[in-house]
């Protein structure tokens, strides 16, 4: 098998990838090249579970598959290909396993057109793992890779260059529908104007607000996942954000992360030396697949290449049978010897049968003991599951409290930023929960219009209601109490 190029299976299309370029595949390529494809997250059943770290690799596989059918919402009438990523937990005597199950029926349907050209797909894997190969050139740190695609989008978190988590986010197509823009226009706005309000003229300001809201919503999901993984993996923060967005960046994206408490980020767009920007993600996928030959990555393929017939068990059996037949034909006397020794063999078989019946009785007793042990272990497992559920509920409560604190902090930052923009002073800032804040704003009489600008700025930042109360003029100073509601 040639290792310097591969067959890249992209849904219904097959092409040959070689060192950064795609070309049409030939019959020779279909037969000889390693083939790999990316499967959408929407076709996968994904479940996270913990297993004891004392199990052997074979026991781990069996344990994970059983738990996946019990807890992973799999259909018992379907066949699945199951594989998992195992994470070490330094503080526990267990592994955290992220398990992926792909219905073989769904896989055959998704790749049906491609399988007409090549009936072999050696590797099928989800797309968020492709960024591992980027660490051939990148320094392994705590990084967040964000892919914005038309049919699938997600964020992938890597700790010291190793994948630890992912999160699905809105696709460009869904954002375009929600903002009322066509895809080319949305891509243009994101790459050229980003989420900076000054980049939008007044007649397009409403579009900016919609785009900013959708981007912020997805950043919030990613930040939630990052915070969730801090305790599990000791994640100290994010050093770098890499954008997989047709070679583009999104101006102002770092300010959205800052609003959710992640500061000092460097955001860089991924690119390749050759190839069109529109093909960037496919090139990254193919580059990753070309680096997996000879390795054992996460693989959900049920269309793997079969070994040559003489290397298979059935081939070995046929070879043995053929040799036996030749010997039998070449040595006729062997048949006569077999007949003569038949009575002896019957006696030996009788003795063997008696021995087997004795061993079967012993095994039956052992099996009974094992069933009892299994029942005890299942009972202990139920207790452990209840403890885990209690811990997870406590974690969710802590995360909710942290989110409320972040929203209060975000609201205070927004208000003080707008006050600073217009040079307004306050006698009092009173915050009521995470949804309401009251400001006692003071301004020179001739600058009283700045209070109205302050209110408009808060509307732009997405607050539902901004009203003034108790307006007064005191010694040429304009006083107003402004109430802001999220």
RAKA-V254163 format. One record per run of one state. SS is the DSSP state (H for helix, E for strand, C for the rest). FROM is the first residue (numbers start at 1). LEN is the number of residues. If there is no record, write none. Layout:
SS/FROM/LEN + SS/FROM/LEN
This chain:
C/1/5 + E/6/5 + C/11/2 + E/13/6 + C/19/2 + E/21/3 + C/24/3 + H/27/6 + C/33/1 + E/34/6 + C/40/1 + H/41/3 + E/44/9 + C/53/4 + H/57/15 + C/72/8 + E/80/9 + C/89/5 + E/94/10 + H/104/7 + C/111/1 + H/112/6 + C/118/3 + E/121/1 + C/122/1 + E/123/4 + H/127/10 + C/137/6 + E/143/5 + C/148/6 + E/154/6 + C/160/2 + E/162/7 + C/169/3 + H/172/8 + C/180/3 + H/183/11 + C/194/3 + H/197/3 + C/200/2 + H/202/32 + C/234/6 + E/240/5 + C/245/8 + H/253/7 + C/260/6 + E/266/4 + C/270/7 + H/277/14 + C/291/12 + E/303/1 + C/304/5 + H/309/3 + C/312/1 + H/313/18 + C/331/2 + H/333/8 + C/341/1 + H/342/81 + C/423/2 + E/425/8 + C/433/3 + E/436/9 + H/445/3 + C/448/1 + H/449/12 + C/461/4 + E/465/10 + C/475/2 + E/477/9 + C/486/1
